[in-house]
């Protein structure tokens, strides 16, 4: 499946192709620039329409202004109740764009170290903290 996501805070598109580790390492301001698409350390290996981005950058257009990121994979969010508290658990699985295919047509590893049908899975936890006053 292909997914796009929106931020629950302000409704802007949220890039599911980049894991939280890379997002926090580079900072929030970096992701609003076109430079994100020219770097090799930002996790663009999971961006399934990156072929559309090169012509936009060459034309001087910031891809963030007209495209949302698309991943191939899965996304699920569930709420787990623990006593009076609750935890929202999210799982994102992304299929890498290098060497995708059916298991009988693409197998093993190539000379660059890319394995067939590589999937990165990330777990996200959001703990709701409620303060209770004791009498």
N, C-alpha and C positions, 0 to 999 in steps of 0.2 A: 504494500500500500504506500501511497505517497501522502505526506502530511505537510500542512502549514499550520502555524500556531500564532496566537495573539497573546500579548501580555495581559495578565489579569489586572494589572494596575491601571494602565492607560489605554489598552486596546491596540497598541501599536504592534506590528508584526514582530514575533520573537523567533530568532534563528535557532531551530532545532538541530542544524547541521554541525554546530560547534558545542563541544562539551563544556561543562561548567568550569573545569580546571583551566582550559585555555581562555575562557571568557573572563575569569577573575584575574588571571595572570596579566592580561593585556589591558584591563580596565574598561569601563563602560563607554567612555568617550571614543575609544578607538573603533568600536563597532559601527559607528555612524559615518565613517569615512570610506572612501573607495579603496584606501590602502589595504583594507582587510583582504581583498581579492588578489592582491599581488604578492602576498607573503606565503611562504610554504609552511609556517609553523602555526597556522590558525585553524587547522582541521578542515580545510576545504576539500578533503578527500571524500566527504560524505555529502557534498552539494551536487545534486543530480542535474542541474541545469546550468552548470558553470560555463558551458559552451556559448551561452547567450551573453555572458558577462563581458568577455573580451572585446567584442565590437562596441559595446556601450562605453567602456573605459576609453577606447581609442577615439570615440566621438566626443569625449569630454563630459559624459553623463555619469552621474553617480548611480550605480545599480540599486542602491538602497532606496532611491526615490521612486523606482518603478517596478521593482521585482521583490517578491518575498522568497525566502529560502524553501526549497523542497527537498525532503529526504525520502529515501525508500527504507521502510522499516516499520516499527510499531511504537505506539505510545499509549500508556494507560495510567490513570490516576485513580486511587482508591483511598477511602477514609477508614482509618483503624481507630477504634475507640478503646482507650485504656483508662478504666475508672471514669473520672470526671473529665479527663483530657482527651484530646483527639490528635492524631497524627495523619497528615496527608502524605501518602507514599506515591511517588511517580516513577515509572520505569520507561526509559527511552532506549530503543534498540535501533541502530543505524547500520545499513548495509553500505560498505565501501564501494566507491565507483570504479576502482581498479579491479579487474578480473571478476565481474559478476557473471552469473549464468547458471544453467541447470547442472546438477551434480555429475552427469555423464559427459558433459561437453567441456566443463572447466574443472580441473582438479589439480591438487598439489600446490607447489610453490614455484615462482619464477626466479630468475637471476637477481632481481631487485629486492627479493624478500616479500613480495606481495603474495598472499595466499588467496586461494579461490573462495569467494563468497564470505569474506571477512565481515563479522558483525561486532560492533562496539555496543556494549550495554552499559547504561548509566542509571543509577538509582538516586532519586531525589527525595529527601525527607523534609517536611515542613511541620514543625511542632507548634501548635497553638498553646500559648501560655496564658492562663487566666489566673489573676490574683484574687484570692479569697481572703477576706478579713475574718480573723478569728475573734469571737466575742470574749 
